[in-house]
Amino acid sequence: MPPGGSVSSLCELPFLLTTEAKSNILRDEAALQQQHVVHASAMAALLQGLPPGGLAATGGAAAGAAAGAGTGDSLSLSLSLRVRRGHEMEDALRQIRLCGAQELKKPLRVTFLSEDGSVAEEAVDQGGVSREFFQLLVAQLFNADYGMFLYVEETRVCWFNPASMESLAPSFADLALLYPSLHSGLQQLLEYDGDVEATFSRSFEVEYEAFGATQKAELLPGGSDIAVTSHNRAQFVDLYAAWLLSGSVADQFAAFASGFHRVCSGPALSLFRYEEVELLVEGLPHLDFKELQAAARYEAGYSASHPTITALWSVLLALPVDEKRAFLQFCTGCDRAPVAGLGALRLLVQRAGPDSEKLPTAHTCFNALMLPEYSSRDKLQRKLMTAIQNAQGFGLQ
């Protein structure tokens, strides 16, 4: 309860809000910030005698130059990125480094280029292209070669300590979430009744791998010469956990947090617990395709009872999880379920002509599947699987 004892908004009592409600508030706040920045850029252009959008809106050679510069144009009404396939991280960083904080809040427009940069893909970004861009970018970002994230085989997670997002010091108990075997081993060290120094032969120094080479880090000044004993083992365990969960990734996390807060800088973020932020990023772990089916829409001659639609859901519901994710990627540009569940996607299935040898296509901007009226379930399954297994990209001119 606020100090005055009265409440003017439910946002002052976030424990009453569902994660979905908080997500909607965060989205609305971002939309308002976006509108404010776009309006400010439009007004600045008008004051300079230019149309809204600046040079990019005038056409001709000047427009081409502005579009090439893209992200550096403060008068532009969008944040435009032109990236080569296979070089998403490199190209995006080169352009984003030219942006001020306000440019990062503008609507994102991504154009994919061929690997040599000479040919632009034909798709217009209405949301689907950006989603694919983020999928590819994240895959590169989590690559071990970048050193930003560490993949732990035992728990199959890439880790930044959740407590760090709330400015809480990591603890030994947190270690069990990431390295359960290490946590168990250190717990045995704490509980051992014999000669700790002789049995474990540990010092206040730890080893780790970085880019294939073994490195060492001291937990205390001169830690390589300080033996772990029964008297200081608790200190060793606490320092080891703090180093592993925080100190060893301090520089990477500081950069990550700085960028995150440049984009998500509004007060709505304070409504979330850290596990809710994790859910927003990762999506729901369970894919309920019956929920997707119940909320699906049909057009151009299809209905829920149409034989082709009956066959479609027969195929989809029988798919293993990895192929269900591939289908979602194909139709929506994202292989995860949103916080509100798959029903929130409101998948649209539209008839794309009579039976033919054409593959299904999709409009990821609208969560739409364009499906020919195939003559059999087997043919539908064969064509659909071919499409979703070769779904990357929007085609080159």
C-alpha positions as CSV (number, residue, x, y, z in Angstrom):
1,M,0.0,0.0,0.0
2,P,1.4,3.5,-0.9
3,P,2.5,5.7,2.0
4,G,-0.7,7.8,1.9
5,G,-2.9,4.7,2.2
6,S,-4.8,5.2,-1.1
7,V,-4.3,3.6,-4.5
8,S,-4.8,5.5,-7.7
9,S,-3.9,2.7,-10.1
10,L,-3.6,-1.1,-10.1
11,C,-0.1,-0.6,-11.3
12,E,0.7,0.4,-7.8
13,L,-0.3,-3.2,-6.7
14,P,1.5,-5.4,-9.3
15,F,0.8,-8.5,-7.3
16,L,-2.8,-8.2,-8.4
17,L,-1.9,-8.3,-12.1
18,T,-1.4,-11.4,-14.2
19,T,1.8,-11.7,-16.3
20,E,-0.4,-11.3,-19.4
21,A,-1.8,-8.0,-18.1
22,K,1.7,-6.8,-17.3
23,S,2.8,-7.8,-20.7
24,N,0.0,-5.7,-22.3
25,I,1.0,-2.7,-20.1
26,L,4.6,-3.0,-21.2
27,R,3.5,-3.2,-24.9
28,D,1.2,-0.2,-24.5
29,E,4.0,1.8,-22.8
30,A,6.4,0.9,-25.6
31,A,3.8,2.0,-28.3
32,L,3.4,5.4,-26.6
33,Q,7.1,5.9,-26.4
34,Q,7.3,5.0,-30.1
35,Q,4.6,7.4,-31.0
36,H,6.3,10.2,-29.1
37,V,9.6,9.6,-30.8
38,V,8.1,9.4,-34.3
39,H,6.0,12.5,-33.7
40,A,9.2,14.4,-32.6
41,S,11.1,13.3,-35.7
42,A,8.2,14.4,-38.0
43,M,8.0,17.8,-36.3
44,A,11.7,18.3,-36.6
45,A,11.6,17.5,-40.3
46,L,8.8,20.0,-40.9
47,L,10.7,22.7,-39.0
48,Q,13.5,22.1,-41.5
49,G,11.2,22.4,-44.5
50,L,11.2,18.7,-45.2
51,P,8.3,16.2,-45.3
52,P,7.8,13.8,-42.3
53,G,10.5,11.2,-42.7
54,G,13.2,13.7,-43.7
55,L,15.3,13.0,-46.8
56,A,14.1,9.4,-47.0
57,A,10.6,10.7,-47.9
58,T,11.7,13.0,-50.7
59,G,12.7,10.3,-53.2
60,G,15.6,10.4,-55.7
61,A,19.3,10.2,-55.0
62,A,19.1,11.9,-51.7
63,A,16.6,9.4,-50.5
64,G,18.8,6.5,-51.6
65,A,21.7,8.0,-49.7
66,A,19.6,8.5,-46.6
67,A,18.3,4.9,-46.9
68,G,21.8,3.6,-47.2
69,A,22.8,5.5,-44.1
70,G,19.7,4.3,-42.5
71,T,20.0,4.2,-38.8
72,G,21.9,7.5,-38.5
73,D,19.0,9.7,-39.8
74,S,17.4,11.3,-36.8
75,L,14.5,12.6,-39.0
76,S,13.5,9.1,-40.2
77,L,10.2,7.8,-38.9
78,S,11.6,4.2,-38.5
79,L,14.8,2.4,-37.5
80,S,15.9,0.8,-40.8
81,L,18.4,-2.0,-40.8
82,R,19.8,-3.6,-44.0
83,V,21.6,-6.9,-43.1
84,R,23.1,-9.6,-45.2
85,R,22.1,-13.2,-44.4
86,G,24.8,-14.9,-42.4
87,H,26.1,-11.5,-41.2
88,E,23.1,-10.3,-39.1
89,M,25.2,-9.6,-36.0
90,E,28.0,-7.8,-37.8
91,D,25.8,-5.7,-40.0
92,A,23.3,-4.8,-37.2
93,L,26.0,-3.7,-34.8
94,R,27.7,-1.5,-37.4
95,Q,24.4,0.4,-38.0
96,I,23.1,0.5,-34.5
97,R,26.2,2.0,-33.1
98,L,25.3,5.2,-35.1
99,C,21.9,5.4,-33.3
100,G,21.0,7.6,-30.4
101,A,18.7,6.3,-27.7
102,Q,15.6,7.9,-29.3
103,E,16.2,6.2,-32.7
104,L,16.2,2.8,-30.9
105,K,12.6,3.3,-29.9
106,K,11.3,3.9,-33.5
107,P,9.5,1.2,-35.4
108,L,12.0,-1.4,-36.7
109,R,12.2,-2.1,-40.4
110,V,14.5,-4.8,-41.6
111,T,15.6,-5.6,-45.1
112,F,17.5,-8.8,-45.8
113,L,20.2,-8.7,-48.5
114,S,22.0,-11.4,-50.3
115,E,25.4,-12.4,-48.8
116,D,27.3,-10.0,-51.1
117,G,24.8,-7.2,-50.3
118,S,23.9,-6.6,-53.9
119,V,20.3,-7.9,-53.9
120,A,17.5,-7.1,-51.5
121,E,14.8,-9.6,-50.6
122,E,11.4,-8.7,-51.9
123,A,9.5,-8.8,-48.6
124,V,8.2,-5.6,-47.0
125,D,8.7,-5.7,-43.2
126,Q,5.3,-5.6,-41.5
127,G,6.5,-7.6,-38.5
128,G,7.4,-11.0,-39.9
129,V,10.8,-10.0,-41.3
130,S,11.8,-8.4,-38.0
131,R,10.8,-11.6,-36.1
132,E,13.0,-13.7,-38.4
133,F,15.8,-11.2,-38.0
134,F,15.7,-11.5,-34.2
135,Q,15.6,-15.3,-34.4
136,L,18.7,-15.3,-36.5
137,L,20.4,-12.6,-34.4
138,V,19.8,-14.4,-31.2
139,A,21.2,-17.6,-32.6
140,Q,24.4,-15.7,-33.4
141,L,24.4,-13.8,-30.1
142,F,24.3,-17.1,-28.1
143,N,27.1,-18.6,-30.1
144,A,29.9,-19.4,-27.7
145,D,32.4,-17.5,-29.9
146,Y,30.9,-14.2,-28.8
147,G,31.5,-15.0,-25.1
148,M,28.3,-13.2,-24.0
149,F,26.5,-16.4,-22.9
150,L,27.6,-19.7,-21.5
151,Y,25.7,-22.8,-22.5
152,V,25.6,-25.4,-19.7
153,E,25.1,-28.9,-21.1
154,E,23.9,-30.3,-17.7
155,T,20.9,-28.0,-17.4
156,R,20.7,-26.9,-21.1
157,V,20.5,-23.2,-20.3
158,C,22.4,-20.1,-21.3
159,W,22.9,-18.2,-18.1
160,F,22.8,-14.6,-16.8
161,N,22.0,-14.7,-13.1
162,P,18.3,-13.7,-12.7
163,A,19.1,-12.1,-9.3
164,S,21.5,-9.6,-11.1
165,M,18.4,-8.0,-12.8
166,E,17.2,-7.0,-9.3
167,S,20.6,-5.9,-8.0
168,L,20.6,-8.8,-5.6
169,A,23.9,-10.6,-4.7
170,P,24.1,-14.1,-6.0
171,S,24.2,-16.8,-3.4
172,F,25.4,-20.4,-3.1
173,A,21.8,-21.6,-3.4
174,D,21.5,-19.9,-6.8
175,L,24.3,-22.1,-8.0
176,A,22.0,-25.2,-7.9
177,L,19.8,-23.7,-10.7
178,L,22.7,-23.6,-13.2
179,Y,25.3,-26.2,-12.0
180,P,23.5,-28.8,-9.8
181,S,26.4,-31.2,-9.9
182,L,28.9,-28.5,-8.8
183,H,26.5,-27.3,-6.1
184,S,26.3,-30.9,-4.8
185,G,30.1,-31.2,-4.8
186,L,30.6,-28.0,-2.9
187,Q,27.8,-29.0,-0.5
188,Q,29.9,-32.2,0.3
189,L,32.9,-29.9,0.9
190,L,30.9,-27.9,3.4
191,E,29.7,-31.1,5.2
192,Y,32.9,-33.1,5.2
193,D,34.1,-34.2,8.6
194,G,37.7,-35.2,7.8
195,D,40.8,-33.2,6.8
196,V,39.4,-30.8,4.2
197,E,42.8,-29.5,3.1
198,A,44.4,-32.9,2.5
199,T,41.3,-34.5,0.9
200,F,40.2,-31.8,-1.5
201,S,43.6,-30.0,-2.2
202,R,41.8,-26.8,-3.2
203,S,43.0,-23.2,-3.1
204,F,41.1,-19.9,-3.5
205,E,41.7,-20.1,-7.3
206,V,39.5,-21.5,-9.9
207,E,40.0,-22.6,-13.5
208,Y,37.7,-21.9,-16.5
209,E,37.8,-22.2,-20.2
210,A,37.7,-19.2,-22.6
211,F,37.9,-19.7,-26.3
212,G,39.4,-23.1,-25.9
213,A,42.1,-22.1,-23.5
214,T,42.3,-22.7,-19.7
215,Q,42.4,-19.5,-17.6
216,K,42.7,-19.0,-13.9
217,A,41.0,-16.5,-11.5
218,E,41.8,-15.8,-7.9
219,L,38.8,-15.5,-5.6
220,L,41.0,-13.5,-3.1
221,P,44.2,-11.5,-3.6
222,G,46.9,-14.2,-3.5
223,G,44.2,-16.9,-3.6
224,S,46.4,-19.4,-5.4
225,D,48.5,-19.6,-2.2
226,I,45.6,-19.8,0.2
227,A,44.5,-23.4,0.9
228,V,40.8,-24.3,1.5
229,T,40.5,-25.7,5.0
230,S,37.6,-26.6,7.4
231,H,37.9,-23.0,8.8
232,N,37.5,-21.1,5.5
233,R,35.6,-23.5,3.3
234,A,32.3,-21.5,3.8
235,Q,34.0,-18.4,2.5
236,F,35.5,-20.3,-0.4
237,V,32.0,-21.6,-1.4
238,D,30.4,-18.2,-1.2
239,L,33.2,-16.5,-3.2
240,Y,33.2,-19.3,-5.8
241,A,29.4,-19.0,-6.3
242,A,29.6,-15.2,-6.5
243,W,32.4,-15.3,-9.0
244,L,30.8,-17.9,-11.2
245,L,27.3,-16.3,-11.3
246,S,28.4,-12.7,-11.3
247,G,32.0,-11.8,-11.3
248,S,33.0,-14.0,-14.3
249,V,30.3,-12.3,-16.5
250,A,30.3,-8.8,-15.0
251,D,31.5,-7.1,-18.2
252,Q,29.2,-9.0,-20.5
253,F,26.2,-8.5,-18.2
254,A,26.9,-4.8,-17.8
255,A,26.9,-4.4,-21.6
256,F,23.7,-6.5,-21.9
257,A,21.9,-4.6,-19.1
258,S,22.9,-1.2,-20.5
259,G,21.5,-2.1,-24.0
260,F,18.4,-3.6,-22.5
261,H,17.5,-0.5,-20.5
262,R,18.2,1.8,-23.4
263,V,15.3,0.2,-25.1
264,C,13.1,-0.9,-22.2
265,S,13.5,2.2,-20.1
266,G,9.9,2.9,-18.9
267,P,8.4,2.3,-15.5
268,A,6.3,-0.6,-16.7
269,L,9.3,-3.0,-16.4
270,S,9.3,-2.5,-12.6
271,L,5.9,-4.4,-12.5
272,F,7.6,-7.7,-13.4
273,R,9.3,-10.2,-11.2
274,Y,12.5,-11.6,-12.8
275,E,10.8,-15.0,-13.5
276,E,8.1,-13.1,-15.4
277,V,10.8,-11.3,-17.5
278,E,12.2,-14.7,-18.3
279,L,8.8,-15.9,-19.4
280,L,8.4,-12.9,-21.7
281,V,11.7,-13.6,-23.4
282,E,11.4,-17.4,-23.6
283,G,7.7,-17.8,-24.1
284,L,5.6,-20.7,-22.6
285,P,7.5,-24.0,-22.6
286,H,4.5,-26.1,-23.5
287,L,3.0,-25.9,-27.0
288,D,-0.8,-26.6,-26.8
289,F,-1.8,-27.0,-30.5
290,K,-5.4,-27.8,-29.5
291,E,-5.5,-24.2,-28.1
292,L,-4.0,-23.0,-31.5
293,Q,-6.7,-25.0,-33.3
294,A,-9.6,-23.6,-31.1
295,A,-8.7,-20.0,-31.9
296,A,-7.8,-20.5,-35.6
297,R,-9.6,-18.5,-38.4
298,Y,-10.4,-19.6,-41.9
299,E,-10.9,-17.7,-45.2
300,A,-11.5,-18.1,-48.9
301,G,-13.7,-21.2,-48.7
302,Y,-12.2,-23.0,-45.7
303,S,-14.0,-23.7,-42.5
304,A,-13.2,-25.8,-39.4
305,S,-15.1,-28.7,-40.8
306,H,-13.6,-28.6,-44.3
307,P,-11.8,-31.9,-45.2
308,T,-8.5,-30.1,-45.9
309,I,-8.6,-28.3,-42.5
310,T,-9.5,-31.6,-40.8
311,A,-6.5,-33.2,-42.4
312,L,-4.3,-30.2,-41.5
313,W,-5.0,-30.5,-37.8
314,S,-4.7,-34.3,-37.9
315,V,-1.1,-33.8,-39.2
316,L,-0.2,-30.9,-36.9
317,L,-1.5,-32.5,-33.7
318,A,0.6,-35.6,-34.4
319,L,3.9,-33.7,-34.9
320,P,6.7,-34.0,-32.4
321,V,7.6,-30.9,-30.5
322,D,10.6,-29.9,-32.7
323,E,8.4,-30.0,-35.8
324,K,5.6,-28.1,-34.1
325,R,8.2,-25.4,-33.4
326,A,9.2,-25.4,-37.0
327,F,5.6,-25.0,-38.1
328,L,5.2,-22.0,-35.7
329,Q,8.4,-20.5,-37.1
330,F,7.1,-21.0,-40.7
331,C,3.7,-19.3,-40.0
332,T,4.5,-16.7,-37.4
333,G,8.3,-16.0,-37.5
334,C,8.7,-17.3,-33.9
335,D,8.9,-20.8,-32.6
336,R,7.6,-20.1,-29.1
337,A,4.2,-19.6,-27.6
338,P,3.4,-16.1,-26.3
339,V,2.6,-15.4,-22.7
340,A,-1.1,-15.6,-23.4
341,G,-0.7,-19.0,-25.1
342,L,-0.9,-20.2,-28.7
343,G,-4.6,-19.1,-28.9
344,A,-3.4,-15.5,-28.8
345,L,-1.8,-16.0,-32.2
346,R,-5.2,-16.5,-33.9
347,L,-3.7,-18.5,-36.8
348,L,-5.3,-17.7,-40.1
349,V,-5.6,-20.5,-42.7
350,Q,-6.6,-19.3,-46.2
351,R,-7.3,-21.5,-49.2
352,A,-4.6,-21.0,-51.9
353,G,-6.4,-22.5,-54.9
354,P,-7.3,-26.1,-55.8
355,D,-5.1,-29.2,-55.5
356,S,-1.7,-28.5,-57.0
357,E,2.0,-29.3,-56.7
358,K,2.6,-25.9,-55.1
359,L,3.9,-25.8,-51.5
360,P,2.1,-24.0,-48.7
361,T,3.3,-20.4,-48.1
362,A,2.9,-18.1,-45.1
363,H,2.6,-14.4,-44.3
364,T,4.4,-14.2,-40.9
365,C,3.3,-10.6,-40.5
366,F,-0.3,-11.8,-40.2
367,N,0.2,-15.3,-38.7
368,A,-1.3,-16.6,-42.0
369,L,-0.9,-20.0,-43.7
370,M,-1.8,-20.1,-47.4
371,L,-2.8,-23.7,-48.0
372,P,-3.9,-25.3,-51.4
373,E,-6.8,-27.7,-51.2
374,Y,-4.7,-30.9,-51.4
375,S,-6.3,-34.1,-52.6
376,S,-5.2,-36.2,-49.6
377,R,-3.9,-36.1,-46.1
378,D,-0.6,-37.7,-47.2
379,K,0.0,-35.1,-49.9
380,L,-0.8,-32.3,-47.4
381,Q,1.7,-33.7,-44.9
382,R,4.4,-34.1,-47.5
383,K,4.0,-30.6,-48.9
384,L,3.7,-29.0,-45.5
385,M,6.8,-30.7,-44.1
386,T,8.8,-29.7,-47.2
387,A,7.7,-26.1,-46.7
388,I,8.5,-25.8,-43.0
389,Q,11.9,-27.5,-43.4
390,N,13.0,-25.0,-46.0
391,A,11.3,-21.9,-44.6
392,Q,14.1,-19.4,-44.0
393,G,13.9,-16.2,-46.0
394,F,11.4,-14.3,-48.1
395,G,12.9,-15.0,-51.5
396,L,15.3,-13.1,-53.6
397,Q,14.5,-11.0,-56.6
